[in-house]
Amino acid sequence: MCVSTRLNVLAHTMVPDHQIMNEEEVAGLLSLYNITNEQLPKMYHDDPAVKTIGAKPGDVIRIIRDSHTAGRAESYRLVVKRPKK
């Protein structure tokens, strides 16, 4: 028997919160660090978390983790298309 259900990876306790940032938030982030989109770490468009939140190539994702030392840690990733083999 084949069961076809979509798994929400973000529901797992070990997976941090992923959010698509809007244009104003991205502009503020890039200005704060004086960088361009392309200088952000990358995340592939077919990553399960990216698919779950509906992000597309070019979107910037905010990842929020609980941290034992900082309380809350944010990181950012640019969604890119996986290169063809």
N, CA, C and O atoms as a Maestro MAE file, in Angstrom:
{
 s_m_m2io_version
 :::
 2.0.0
}

f_m_ct {
 s_m_title
 :::
 protein
 m_atom[340] {
  # First column is atom index #
  i_m_mmod_type
  r_m_x_coord
  r_m_y_coord
  r_m_z_coord
  i_m_residue_number
  s_m_chain_name
  s_m_pdb_residue_name
  s_m_pdb_atom_name
  i_m_atomic_number
  :::
  1 25 0.842 -1.171 0.000 1 A "MET " " N  " 7
  2 3 0.000 0.000 0.000 1 A "MET " " CA " 6
  3 2 0.896 1.246 0.000 1 A "MET " " C  " 6
  4 15 1.836 1.338 0.789 1 A "MET " " O  " 8
  5 25 0.610 2.167 -0.857 2 A "CYS " " N  " 7
  6 3 1.383 3.396 -0.968 2 A "CYS " " CA " 6
  7 2 0.566 4.538 -0.384 2 A "CYS " " C  " 6
  8 15 -0.545 4.809 -0.840 2 A "CYS " " O  " 8
  9 25 1.112 5.204 0.619 3 A "VAL " " N  " 7
  10 3 0.428 6.331 1.234 3 A "VAL " " CA " 6
  11 2 1.158 7.597 0.815 3 A "VAL " " C  " 6
  12 15 2.364 7.720 1.027 3 A "VAL " " O  " 8
  13 25 0.448 8.521 0.233 4 A "SER " " N  " 7
  14 3 1.044 9.760 -0.240 4 A "SER " " CA " 6
  15 2 0.568 10.912 0.642 4 A "SER " " C  " 6
  16 15 -0.494 11.487 0.402 4 A "SER " " O  " 8
  17 25 1.347 11.242 1.651 5 A "THR " " N  " 7
  18 3 1.037 12.387 2.492 5 A "THR " " CA " 6
  19 2 2.261 13.269 2.563 5 A "THR " " C  " 6
  20 15 3.392 12.785 2.553 5 A "THR " " O  " 8
  21 25 2.032 14.544 2.632 6 A "ARG " " N  " 7
  22 3 3.133 15.504 2.702 6 A "ARG " " CA " 6
  23 2 3.501 15.695 4.172 6 A "ARG " " C  " 6
  24 15 2.655 16.029 5.002 6 A "ARG " " O  " 8
  25 25 4.763 15.479 4.471 7 A "LEU " " N  " 7
  26 3 5.266 15.622 5.825 7 A "LEU " " CA " 6
  27 2 5.673 17.069 6.068 7 A "LEU " " C  " 6
  28 15 6.397 17.656 5.264 7 A "LEU " " O  " 8
  29 25 5.211 17.640 7.168 8 A "ASN " " N  " 7
  30 3 5.611 18.997 7.534 8 A "ASN " " CA " 6
  31 2 6.856 18.898 8.409 8 A "ASN " " C  " 6
  32 15 6.755 18.651 9.610 8 A "ASN " " O  " 8
  33 25 8.015 19.087 7.816 9 A "VAL " " N  " 7
  34 3 9.270 18.959 8.549 9 A "VAL " " CA " 6
  35 2 9.394 19.999 9.652 9 A "VAL " " C  " 6
  36 15 10.098 19.772 10.636 9 A "VAL " " O  " 8
  37 25 8.723 21.136 9.505 10 A "LEU " " N  " 7
  38 3 8.817 22.196 10.498 10 A "LEU " " CA " 6
  39 2 8.086 21.848 11.796 10 A "LEU " " C  " 6
  40 15 8.275 22.515 12.813 10 A "LEU " " O  " 8
  41 25 7.259 20.811 11.763 11 A "ALA " " N  " 7
  42 3 6.537 20.401 12.967 11 A "ALA " " CA " 6
  43 2 7.432 19.632 13.932 11 A "ALA " " C  " 6
  44 15 7.065 19.439 15.091 11 A "ALA " " O  " 8
  45 25 8.591 19.193 13.476 12 A "HIS " " N  " 7
  46 3 9.499 18.435 14.337 12 A "HIS " " CA " 6
  47 2 10.206 19.381 15.310 12 A "HIS " " C  " 6
  48 15 10.602 20.482 14.927 12 A "HIS " " O  " 8
  49 25 10.363 18.960 16.554 13 A "THR " " N  " 7
  50 3 10.958 19.822 17.586 13 A "THR " " CA " 6
  51 2 12.414 20.189 17.307 13 A "THR " " C  " 6
  52 15 12.897 21.200 17.817 13 A "THR " " O  " 8
  53 25 13.115 19.397 16.518 14 A "MET " " N  " 7
  54 3 14.528 19.670 16.249 14 A "MET " " CA " 6
  55 2 14.744 20.595 15.051 14 A "MET " " C  " 6
  56 15 15.874 21.011 14.793 14 A "MET " " O  " 8
  57 25 13.686 20.919 14.322 15 A "VAL " " N  " 7
  58 3 13.807 21.781 13.147 15 A "VAL " " CA " 6
  59 2 13.454 23.210 13.558 15 A "VAL " " C  " 6
  60 15 12.364 23.446 14.079 15 A "VAL " " O  " 8
  61 25 14.362 24.171 13.329 16 A "PRO " " N  " 7
  62 3 14.085 25.552 13.720 16 A "PRO " " CA " 6
  63 2 13.010 26.187 12.841 16 A "PRO " " C  " 6
  64 15 12.673 25.676 11.773 16 A "PRO " " O  " 8
  65 25 12.481 27.310 13.318 17 A "ASP " " N  " 7
  66 3 11.468 28.059 12.583 17 A "ASP " " CA " 6
  67 2 12.093 28.681 11.333 17 A "ASP " " C  " 6
  68 15 13.180 29.254 11.402 17 A "ASP " " O  " 8
  69 25 11.412 28.570 10.197 18 A "HIS " " N  " 7
  70 3 11.850 29.163 8.934 18 A "HIS " " CA " 6
  71 2 10.786 30.161 8.490 18 A "HIS " " C  " 6
  72 15 9.598 29.836 8.483 18 A "HIS " " O  " 8
  73 25 11.198 31.368 8.120 19 A "GLN " " N  " 7
  74 3 10.265 32.403 7.679 19 A "GLN " " CA " 6
  75 2 10.793 33.078 6.415 19 A "GLN " " C  " 6
  76 15 11.986 33.358 6.304 19 A "GLN " " O  " 8
  77 25 9.901 33.334 5.470 20 A "ILE " " N  " 7
  78 3 10.273 34.110 4.287 20 A "ILE " " CA " 6
  79 2 10.269 35.576 4.683 20 A "ILE " " C  " 6
  80 15 9.286 36.071 5.235 20 A "ILE " " O  " 8
  81 25 11.365 36.272 4.405 21 A "MET " " N  " 7
  82 3 11.458 37.699 4.738 21 A "MET " " CA " 6
  83 2 10.858 38.539 3.620 21 A "MET " " C  " 6
  84 15 10.978 38.195 2.444 21 A "MET " " O  " 8
  85 25 10.206 39.652 3.990 22 A "ASN " " N  " 7
  86 3 9.668 40.545 2.966 22 A "ASN " " CA " 6
  87 2 10.781 41.476 2.468 22 A "ASN " " C  " 6
  88 15 11.880 41.497 3.023 22 A "ASN " " O  " 8
  89 25 10.481 42.241 1.419 23 A "GLU " " N  " 7
  90 3 11.503 43.081 0.779 23 A "GLU " " CA " 6
  91 2 12.108 44.098 1.738 23 A "GLU " " C  " 6
  92 15 13.314 44.343 1.695 23 A "GLU " " O  " 8
  93 25 11.289 44.694 2.602 24 A "GLU " " N  " 7
  94 3 11.793 45.687 3.553 24 A "GLU " " CA " 6
  95 2 12.748 45.041 4.561 24 A "GLU " " C  " 6
  96 15 13.786 45.612 4.895 24 A "GLU " " O  " 8
  97 25 12.393 43.863 5.035 25 A "GLU " " N  " 7
  98 3 13.262 43.162 5.988 25 A "GLU " " CA " 6
  99 2 14.590 42.800 5.345 25 A "GLU " " C  " 6
  100 15 15.645 42.941 5.965 25 A "GLU " " O  " 8
  101 25 14.540 42.333 4.102 26 A "VAL " " N  " 7
  102 3 15.772 41.966 3.391 26 A "VAL " " CA " 6
  103 2 16.646 43.201 3.185 26 A "VAL " " C  " 6
  104 15 17.858 43.147 3.395 26 A "VAL " " O  " 8
  105 25 16.030 44.320 2.771 27 A "ALA " " N  " 7
  106 3 16.790 45.557 2.564 27 A "ALA " " CA " 6
  107 2 17.467 45.994 3.859 27 A "ALA " " C  " 6
  108 15 18.621 46.421 3.837 27 A "ALA " " O  " 8
  109 25 16.767 45.892 4.979 28 A "GLY " " N  " 7
  110 3 17.335 46.250 6.272 28 A "GLY " " CA " 6
  111 2 18.493 45.339 6.659 28 A "GLY " " C  " 6
  112 15 19.511 45.804 7.171 28 A "GLY " " O  " 8
  113 25 18.337 44.048 6.413 29 A "LEU " " N  " 7
  114 3 19.384 43.074 6.710 29 A "LEU " " CA " 6
  115 2 20.638 43.348 5.889 29 A "LEU " " C  " 6
  116 15 21.746 43.384 6.424 29 A "LEU " " O  " 8
  117 25 20.455 43.540 4.586 30 A "LEU " " N  " 7
  118 3 21.591 43.784 3.696 30 A "LEU " " CA " 6
  119 2 22.300 45.093 4.049 30 A "LEU " " C  " 6
  120 15 23.526 45.179 3.996 30 A "LEU " " O  " 8
  121 25 21.514 46.106 4.408 31 A "SER " " N  " 7
  122 3 22.084 47.395 4.798 31 A "SER " " CA " 6
  123 2 22.842 47.277 6.122 31 A "SER " " C  " 6
  124 15 23.928 47.838 6.267 31 A "SER " " O  " 8
  125 25 22.278 46.560 7.073 32 A "LEU " " N  " 7
  126 3 22.902 46.387 8.386 32 A "LEU " " CA " 6
  127 2 24.290 45.768 8.271 32 A "LEU " " C  " 6
  128 15 25.228 46.204 8.938 32 A "LEU " " O  " 8
  129 25 24.415 44.751 7.425 33 A "TYR " " N  " 7
  130 3 25.688 44.049 7.277 33 A "TYR " " CA " 6
  131 2 26.508 44.527 6.077 33 A "TYR " " C  " 6
  132 15 27.610 44.035 5.839 33 A "TYR " " O  " 8
  133 25 25.964 45.492 5.318 34 A "ASN " " N  " 7
  134 3 26.635 46.045 4.143 34 A "ASN " " CA " 6
  135 2 27.055 44.932 3.174 34 A "ASN " " C  " 6
  136 15 28.216 44.833 2.778 34 A "ASN " " O  " 8
  137 25 26.073 44.098 2.808 35 A "ILE " " N  " 7
  138 3 26.309 42.971 1.902 35 A "ILE " " CA " 6
  139 2 25.239 42.957 0.813 35 A "ILE " " C  " 6
  140 15 24.281 43.729 0.849 35 A "ILE " " O  " 8
  141 25 25.425 42.059 -0.158 36 A "THR " " N  " 7
  142 3 24.422 41.842 -1.196 36 A "THR " " CA " 6
  143 2 23.765 40.479 -0.959 36 A "THR " " C  " 6
  144 15 24.258 39.667 -0.175 36 A "THR " " O  " 8
  145 25 22.651 40.243 -1.647 37 A "ASN " " N  " 7
  146 3 21.963 38.936 -1.567 37 A "ASN " " CA " 6
  147 2 22.932 37.786 -1.805 37 A "ASN " " C  " 6
  148 15 22.918 36.790 -1.082 37 A "ASN " " O  " 8
  149 25 23.767 37.932 -2.816 38 A "GLU " " N  " 7
  150 3 24.653 36.840 -3.223 38 A "GLU " " CA " 6
  151 2 25.705 36.504 -2.168 38 A "GLU " " C  " 6
  152 15 26.319 35.438 -2.230 38 A "GLU " " O  " 8
  153 25 25.921 37.393 -1.209 39 A "GLN " " N  " 7
  154 3 26.896 37.126 -0.157 39 A "GLN " " CA " 6
  155 2 26.291 36.337 1.013 39 A "GLN " " C  " 6
  156 15 27.015 35.914 1.915 39 A "GLN " " O  " 8
  157 25 24.987 36.142 0.999 40 A "LEU " " N  " 7
  158 3 24.339 35.338 2.037 40 A "LEU " " CA " 6
  159 2 24.622 33.854 1.803 40 A "LEU " " C  " 6
  160 15 24.830 33.435 0.664 40 A "LEU " " O  " 8
  161 25 24.630 33.056 2.875 41 A "PRO " " N  " 7
  162 3 24.716 31.607 2.677 41 A "PRO " " CA " 6
  163 2 23.525 31.143 1.847 41 A "PRO " " C  " 6
  164 15 22.470 31.776 1.861 41 A "PRO " " O  " 8
  165 25 23.692 30.051 1.135 42 A "LYS " " N  " 7
  166 3 22.657 29.569 0.211 42 A "LYS " " CA " 6
  167 2 21.887 28.378 0.790 42 A "LYS " " C  " 6
  168 15 22.361 27.671 1.679 42 A "LYS " " O  " 8
  169 25 20.697 28.190 0.256 43 A "MET " " N  " 7
  170 3 19.818 27.084 0.614 43 A "MET " " CA " 6
  171 2 19.093 26.682 -0.672 43 A "MET " " C  " 6
  172 15 18.537 27.539 -1.358 43 A "MET " " O  " 8
  173 25 19.092 25.404 -1.001 44 A "TYR " " N  " 7
  174 3 18.481 24.967 -2.264 44 A "TYR " " CA " 6
  175 2 16.951 25.028 -2.248 44 A "TYR " " C  " 6
  176 15 16.308 24.826 -1.218 44 A "TYR " " O  " 8
  177 25 16.402 25.309 -3.412 45 A "HIS " " N  " 7
  178 3 14.952 25.447 -3.564 45 A "HIS " " CA " 6
  179 2 14.187 24.160 -3.261 45 A "HIS " " C  " 6
  180 15 12.991 24.206 -2.973 45 A "HIS " " O  " 8
  181 25 14.867 23.009 -3.324 46 A "ASP " " N  " 7
  182 3 14.180 21.743 -3.073 46 A "ASP " " CA " 6
  183 2 14.402 21.220 -1.646 46 A "ASP " " C  " 6
  184 15 14.076 20.072 -1.346 46 A "ASP " " O  " 8
  185 25 14.954 22.064 -0.774 47 A "ASP " " N  " 7
  186 3 15.096 21.707 0.641 47 A "ASP " " CA " 6
  187 2 13.690 21.509 1.225 47 A "ASP " " C  " 6
  188 15 12.795 22.301 0.929 47 A "ASP " " O  " 8
  189 25 13.477 20.481 2.040 48 A "PRO " " N  " 7
  190 3 12.140 20.231 2.583 48 A "PRO " " CA " 6
  191 2 11.540 21.422 3.338 48 A "PRO " " C  " 6
  192 15 10.338 21.665 3.231 48 A "PRO " " O  " 8
  193 25 12.341 22.163 4.091 49 A "ALA " " N  " 7
  194 3 11.812 23.320 4.819 49 A "ALA " " CA " 6
  195 2 11.407 24.430 3.850 49 A "ALA " " C  " 6
  196 15 10.388 25.090 4.053 49 A "ALA " " O  " 8
  197 25 12.198 24.635 2.804 50 A "VAL " " N  " 7
  198 3 11.893 25.653 1.793 50 A "VAL " " CA " 6
  199 2 10.584 25.306 1.091 50 A "VAL " " C  " 6
  200 15 9.739 26.177 0.881 50 A "VAL " " O  " 8
  201 25 10.418 24.048 0.733 51 A "LYS " " N  " 7
  202 3 9.185 23.608 0.080 51 A "LYS " " CA " 6
  203 2 7.979 23.792 1.002 51 A "LYS " " C  " 6
  204 15 6.911 24.212 0.557 51 A "LYS " " O  " 8
  205 25 8.154 23.478 2.285 52 A "THR " " N  " 7
  206 3 7.051 23.567 3.241 52 A "THR " " CA " 6
  207 2 6.531 24.991 3.378 52 A "THR " " C  " 6
  208 15 5.320 25.201 3.452 52 A "THR " " O  " 8
  209 25 7.434 25.978 3.414 53 A "ILE " " N  " 7
  210 3 6.981 27.364 3.584 53 A "ILE " " CA " 6
  211 2 6.655 28.045 2.252 53 A "ILE " " C  " 6
  212 15 6.175 29.178 2.237 53 A "ILE " " O  " 8
  213 25 6.913 27.359 1.135 54 A "GLY " " N  " 7
  214 3 6.559 27.901 -0.175 54 A "GLY " " CA " 6
  215 2 7.521 28.932 -0.712 54 A "GLY " " C  " 6
  216 15 7.134 29.771 -1.526 54 A "GLY " " O  " 8
  217 25 8.771 28.892 -0.275 55 A "ALA " " N  " 7
  218 3 9.767 29.848 -0.760 55 A "ALA " " CA " 6
  219 2 10.223 29.489 -2.170 55 A "ALA " " C  " 6
  220 15 10.191 28.325 -2.570 55 A "ALA " " O  " 8
  221 25 10.641 30.492 -2.905 56 A "LYS " " N  " 7
  222 3 11.105 30.347 -4.283 56 A "LYS " " CA " 6
  223 2 12.532 30.870 -4.396 56 A "LYS " " C  " 6
  224 15 12.979 31.627 -3.533 56 A "LYS " " O  " 8
  225 25 13.262 30.475 -5.456 57 A "PRO " " N  " 7
  226 3 14.609 31.031 -5.662 57 A "PRO " " CA " 6
  227 2 14.567 32.565 -5.648 57 A "PRO " " C  " 6
  228 15 13.703 33.183 -6.269 57 A "PRO " " O  " 8
  229 25 15.516 33.157 -4.931 58 A "GLY " " N  " 7
  230 3 15.553 34.612 -4.780 58 A "GLY " " CA " 6
  231 2 15.003 35.083 -3.442 58 A "GLY " " C  " 6
  232 15 15.307 36.194 -3.009 58 A "GLY " " O  " 8
  233 25 14.197 34.255 -2.779 59 A "ASP " " N  " 7
  234 3 13.679 34.608 -1.463 59 A "ASP " " CA " 6
  235 2 14.790 34.486 -0.427 59 A "ASP " " C  " 6
  236 15 15.703 33.673 -0.575 59 A "ASP " " O  " 8
  237 25 14.706 35.297 0.618 60 A "VAL " " N  " 7
  238 3 15.626 35.194 1.747 60 A "VAL " " CA " 6
  239 2 14.838 34.618 2.918 60 A "VAL " " C  " 6
  240 15 13.739 35.076 3.233 60 A "VAL " " O  " 8
  241 25 15.418 33.609 3.554 61 A "ILE " " N  " 7
  242 3 14.774 32.898 4.658 61 A "ILE " " CA " 6
  243 2 15.457 33.278 5.971 61 A "ILE " " C  " 6
  244 15 16.684 33.279 6.070 61 A "ILE " " O  " 8
  245 25 14.646 33.600 6.972 62 A "ARG " " N  " 7
  246 3 15.149 33.819 8.336 62 A "ARG " " CA " 6
  247 2 14.945 32.502 9.079 62 A "ARG " " C  " 6
  248 15 13.847 31.946 9.080 62 A "ARG " " O  " 8
  249 25 16.005 32.009 9.708 63 A "ILE " " N  " 7
  250 3 15.935 30.770 10.482 63 A "ILE " " CA " 6
  251 2 16.176 31.137 11.941 63 A "ILE " " C  " 6
  252 15 17.208 31.711 12.286 63 A "ILE " " O  " 8
  253 25 15.206 30.796 12.796 64 A "ILE " " N  " 7
  254 3 15.273 31.167 14.207 64 A "ILE " " CA " 6
  255 2 15.405 29.905 15.044 64 A "ILE " " C  " 6
  256 15 14.554 29.016 15.012 64 A "ILE " " O  " 8
  257 25 16.499 29.856 15.795 65 A "ARG " " N  " 7
  258 3 16.778 28.704 16.660 65 A "ARG " " CA " 6
  259 2 16.811 29.145 18.114 65 A "ARG " " C  " 6
  260 15 17.194 30.273 18.425 65 A "ARG " " O  " 8
  261 25 16.405 28.243 19.001 66 A "ASP " " N  " 7
  262 3 16.634 28.458 20.426 66 A "ASP " " CA " 6
  263 2 18.104 28.177 20.678 66 A "ASP " " C  " 6
  264 15 18.666 27.224 20.138 66 A "ASP " " O  " 8
  265 25 18.723 29.009 21.501 67 A "SER " " N  " 7
  266 3 20.145 28.871 21.798 67 A "SER " " CA " 6
  267 2 20.348 28.855 23.308 67 A "SER " " C  " 6
  268 15 19.804 29.694 24.025 67 A "SER " " O  " 8
  269 25 21.127 27.905 23.778 68 A "HIS " " N  " 7
  270 3 21.408 27.827 25.214 68 A "HIS " " CA " 6
  271 2 22.222 29.022 25.679 68 A "HIS " " C  " 6
  272 15 22.086 29.443 26.827 68 A "HIS " " O  " 8
  273 25 23.058 29.577 24.825 69 A "THR " " N  " 7
  274 3 23.913 30.693 25.225 69 A "THR " " CA " 6
  275 2 23.311 32.052 24.893 69 A "THR " " C  " 6
  276 15 23.423 32.985 25.688 69 A "THR " " O  " 8
  277 25 22.675 32.179 23.731 70 A "ALA " " N  " 7
  278 3 22.142 33.471 23.306 70 A "ALA " " CA " 6
  279 2 20.645 33.620 23.561 70 A "ALA " " C  " 6
  280 15 20.108 34.724 23.470 70 A "ALA " " O  " 8
  281 25 19.973 32.526 23.877 71 A "GLY " " N  " 7
  282 3 18.526 32.574 24.050 71 A "GLY " " CA " 6
  283 2 17.810 32.367 22.729 71 A "GLY " " C  " 6
  284 15 16.932 31.513 22.610 71 A "GLY " " O  " 8
  285 25 18.193 33.156 21.740 72 A "ARG " " N  " 7
  286 3 17.591 33.065 20.402 72 A "ARG " " CA " 6
  287 2 18.675 33.423 19.390 72 A "ARG " " C  " 6
  288 15 19.394 34.408 19.562 72 A "ARG " " O  " 8
  289 25 18.785 32.632 18.352 73 A "ALA " " N  " 7
  290 3 19.789 32.891 17.322 73 A "ALA " " CA " 6
  291 2 19.099 32.921 15.961 73 A "ALA " " C  " 6
  292 15 18.327 32.022 15.624 73 A "ALA " " O  " 8
  293 25 19.383 33.955 15.192 74 A "GLU " " N  " 7
  294 3 18.826 34.074 13.845 74 A "GLU " " CA " 6
  295 2 19.934 33.902 12.823 74 A "GLU " " C  " 6
  296 15 21.052 34.382 13.009 74 A "GLU " " O  " 8
  297 25 19.606 33.209 11.740 75 A "SER " " N  " 7
  298 3 20.519 33.125 10.605 75 A "SER " " CA " 6
  299 2 19.687 33.346 9.347 75 A "SER " " C  " 6
  300 15 18.458 33.292 9.392 75 A "SER " " O  " 8
  301 25 20.349 33.591 8.244 76 A "TYR " " N  " 7
  302 3 19.665 33.970 7.009 76 A "TYR " " CA " 6
  303 2 20.235 33.176 5.850 76 A "TYR " " C  " 6
  304 15 21.437 32.914 5.802 76 A "TYR " " O  " 8
  305 25 19.379 32.793 4.920 77 A "ARG " " N  " 7
  306 3 19.793 32.026 3.745 77 A "ARG " " CA " 6
  307 2 19.068 32.558 2.511 77 A "ARG " " C  " 6
  308 15 17.893 32.921 2.567 77 A "ARG " " O  " 8
  309 25 19.795 32.594 1.400 78 A "LEU " " N  " 7
  310 3 19.213 32.929 0.104 78 A "LEU " " CA " 6
  311 2 18.813 31.630 -0.575 78 A "LEU " " C  " 6
  312 15 19.628 30.715 -0.693 78 A "LEU " " O  " 8
  313 25 17.575 31.542 -1.021 79 A "VAL " " N  " 7
  314 3 17.112 30.350 -1.723 79 A "VAL " " CA " 6
  315 2 17.609 30.412 -3.161 79 A "VAL " " C  " 6
  316 15 17.386 31.396 -3.865 79 A "VAL " " O  " 8
  317 25 18.289 29.345 -3.589 80 A "VAL " " N  " 7
  318 3 18.821 29.244 -4.957 80 A "VAL " " CA " 6
  319 2 18.364 27.933 -5.581 80 A "VAL " " C  " 6
  320 15 18.048 26.967 -4.887 80 A "VAL " " O  " 8
  321 25 18.338 27.926 -6.888 81 A "LYS " " N  " 7
  322 3 17.979 26.721 -7.623 81 A "LYS " " CA " 6
  323 2 19.183 25.783 -7.638 81 A "LYS " " C  " 6
  324 15 20.315 26.213 -7.857 81 A "LYS " " O  " 8
  325 25 18.927 24.505 -7.403 82 A "ARG " " N  " 7
  326 3 20.009 23.508 -7.411 82 A "ARG " " CA " 6
  327 2 20.537 23.357 -8.844 82 A "ARG " " C  " 6
  328 15 19.752 23.186 -9.777 82 A "ARG " " O  " 8
  329 25 21.865 23.419 -9.020 83 A "PRO " " N  " 7
  330 3 22.418 23.266 -10.374 83 A "PRO " " CA " 6
  331 2 22.123 21.862 -10.929 83 A "PRO " " C  " 6
  332 15 22.126 20.874 -10.194 83 A "PRO " " O  " 8
  333 25 21.875 21.804 -12.219 84 A "LYS " " N  " 7
  334 3 21.634 20.505 -12.873 84 A "LYS " " CA " 6
  335 2 22.943 19.773 -13.031 84 A "LYS " " C  " 6
  336 15 23.995 20.371 -13.261 84 A "LYS " " O  " 8
  337 25 22.853 18.460 -12.902 85 A "LYS " " N  " 7
  338 3 24.063 17.627 -13.018 85 A "LYS " " CA " 6
  339 2 24.425 17.377 -14.449 85 A "LYS " " C  " 6
  340 15 25.412 16.696 -14.727 85 A "LYS " " O  " 8
  :::
 }
 m_bond[339] {
  # First column is bond index #
  i_m_from
  i_m_to
  i_m_order
  :::
  1 1 2 1
  2 2 3 1
  3 3 4 2
  4 3 5 1
  5 5 6 1
  6 6 7 1
  7 7 8 2
  8 7 9 1
  9 9 10 1
  10 10 11 1
  11 11 12 2
  12 11 13 1
  13 13 14 1
  14 14 15 1
  15 15 16 2
  16 15 17 1
  17 17 18 1
  18 18 19 1
  19 19 20 2
  20 19 21 1
  21 21 22 1
  22 22 23 1
  23 23 24 2
  24 23 25 1
  25 25 26 1
  26 26 27 1
  27 27 28 2
  28 27 29 1
  29 29 30 1
  30 30 31 1
  31 31 32 2
  32 31 33 1
  33 33 34 1
  34 34 35 1
  35 35 36 2
  36 35 37 1
  37 37 38 1
  38 38 39 1
  39 39 40 2
  40 39 41 1
  41 41 42 1
  42 42 43 1
  43 43 44 2
  44 43 45 1
  45 45 46 1
  46 46 47 1
  47 47 48 2
  48 47 49 1
  49 49 50 1
  50 50 51 1
  51 51 52 2
  52 51 53 1
  53 53 54 1
  54 54 55 1
  55 55 56 2
  56 55 57 1
  57 57 58 1
  58 58 59 1
  59 59 60 2
  60 59 61 1
  61 61 62 1
  62 62 63 1
  63 63 64 2
  64 63 65 1
  65 65 66 1
  66 66 67 1
  67 67 68 2
  68 67 69 1
  69 69 70 1
  70 70 71 1
  71 71 72 2
  72 71 73 1
  73 73 74 1
  74 74 75 1
  75 75 76 2
  76 75 77 1
  77 77 78 1
  78 78 79 1
  79 79 80 2
  80 79 81 1
  81 81 82 1
  82 82 83 1
  83 83 84 2
  84 83 85 1
  85 85 86 1
  86 86 87 1
  87 87 88 2
  88 87 89 1
  89 89 90 1
  90 90 91 1
  91 91 92 2
  92 91 93 1
  93 93 94 1
  94 94 95 1
  95 95 96 2
  96 95 97 1
  97 97 98 1
  98 98 99 1
  99 99 100 2
  100 99 101 1
  101 101 102 1
  102 102 103 1
  103 103 104 2
  104 103 105 1
  105 105 106 1
  106 106 107 1
  107 107 108 2
  108 107 109 1
  109 109 110 1
  110 110 111 1
  111 111 112 2
  112 111 113 1
  113 113 114 1
  114 114 115 1
  115 115 116 2
  116 115 117 1
  117 117 118 1
  118 118 119 1
  119 119 120 2
  120 119 121 1
  121 121 122 1
  122 122 123 1
  123 123 124 2
  124 123 125 1
  125 125 126 1
  126 126 127 1
  127 127 128 2
  128 127 129 1
  129 129 130 1
  130 130 131 1
  131 131 132 2
  132 131 133 1
  133 133 134 1
  134 134 135 1
  135 135 136 2
  136 135 137 1
  137 137 138 1
  138 138 139 1
  139 139 140 2
  140 139 141 1
  141 141 142 1
  142 142 143 1
  143 143 144 2
  144 143 145 1
  145 145 146 1
  146 146 147 1
  147 147 148 2
  148 147 149 1
  149 149 150 1
  150 150 151 1
  151 151 152 2
  152 151 153 1
  153 153 154 1
  154 154 155 1
  155 155 156 2
  156 155 157 1
  157 157 158 1
  158 158 159 1
  159 159 160 2
  160 159 161 1
  161 161 162 1
  162 162 163 1
  163 163 164 2
  164 163 165 1
  165 165 166 1
  166 166 167 1
  167 167 168 2
  168 167 169 1
  169 169 170 1
  170 170 171 1
  171 171 172 2
  172 171 173 1
  173 173 174 1
  174 174 175 1
  175 175 176 2
  176 175 177 1
  177 177 178 1
  178 178 179 1
  179 179 180 2
  180 179 181 1
  181 181 182 1
  182 182 183 1
  183 183 184 2
  184 183 185 1
  185 185 186 1
  186 186 187 1
  187 187 188 2
  188 187 189 1
  189 189 190 1
  190 190 191 1
  191 191 192 2
  192 191 193 1
  193 193 194 1
  194 194 195 1
  195 195 196 2
  196 195 197 1
  197 197 198 1
  198 198 199 1
  199 199 200 2
  200 199 201 1
  201 201 202 1
  202 202 203 1
  203 203 204 2
  204 203 205 1
  205 205 206 1
  206 206 207 1
  207 207 208 2
  208 207 209 1
  209 209 210 1
  210 210 211 1
  211 211 212 2
  212 211 213 1
  213 213 214 1
  214 214 215 1
  215 215 216 2
  216 215 217 1
  217 217 218 1
  218 218 219 1
  219 219 220 2
  220 219 221 1
  221 221 222 1
  222 222 223 1
  223 223 224 2
  224 223 225 1
  225 225 226 1
  226 226 227 1
  227 227 228 2
  228 227 229 1
  229 229 230 1
  230 230 231 1
  231 231 232 2
  232 231 233 1
  233 233 234 1
  234 234 235 1
  235 235 236 2
  236 235 237 1
  237 237 238 1
  238 238 239 1
  239 239 240 2
  240 239 241 1
  241 241 242 1
  242 242 243 1
  243 243 244 2
  244 243 245 1
  245 245 246 1
  246 246 247 1
  247 247 248 2
  248 247 249 1
  249 249 250 1
  250 250 251 1
  251 251 252 2
  252 251 253 1
  253 253 254 1
  254 254 255 1
  255 255 256 2
  256 255 257 1
  257 257 258 1
  258 258 259 1
  259 259 260 2
  260 259 261 1
  261 261 262 1
  262 262 263 1
  263 263 264 2
  264 263 265 1
  265 265 266 1
  266 266 267 1
  267 267 268 2
  268 267 269 1
  269 269 270 1
  270 270 271 1
  271 271 272 2
  272 271 273 1
  273 273 274 1
  274 274 275 1
  275 275 276 2
  276 275 277 1
  277 277 278 1
  278 278 279 1
  279 279 280 2
  280 279 281 1
  281 281 282 1
  282 282 283 1
  283 283 284 2
  284 283 285 1
  285 285 286 1
  286 286 287 1
  287 287 288 2
  288 287 289 1
  289 289 290 1
  290 290 291 1
  291 291 292 2
  292 291 293 1
  293 293 294 1
  294 294 295 1
  295 295 296 2
  296 295 297 1
  297 297 298 1
  298 298 299 1
  299 299 300 2
  300 299 301 1
  301 301 302 1
  302 302 303 1
  303 303 304 2
  304 303 305 1
  305 305 306 1
  306 306 307 1
  307 307 308 2
  308 307 309 1
  309 309 310 1
  310 310 311 1
  311 311 312 2
  312 311 313 1
  313 313 314 1
  314 314 315 1
  315 315 316 2
  316 315 317 1
  317 317 318 1
  318 318 319 1
  319 319 320 2
  320 319 321 1
  321 321 322 1
  322 322 323 1
  323 323 324 2
  324 323 325 1
  325 325 326 1
  326 326 327 1
  327 327 328 2
  328 327 329 1
  329 329 330 1
  330 330 331 1
  331 331 332 2
  332 331 333 1
  333 333 334 1
  334 334 335 1
  335 335 336 2
  336 335 337 1
  337 337 338 1
  338 338 339 1
  339 339 340 2
  :::
 }
}
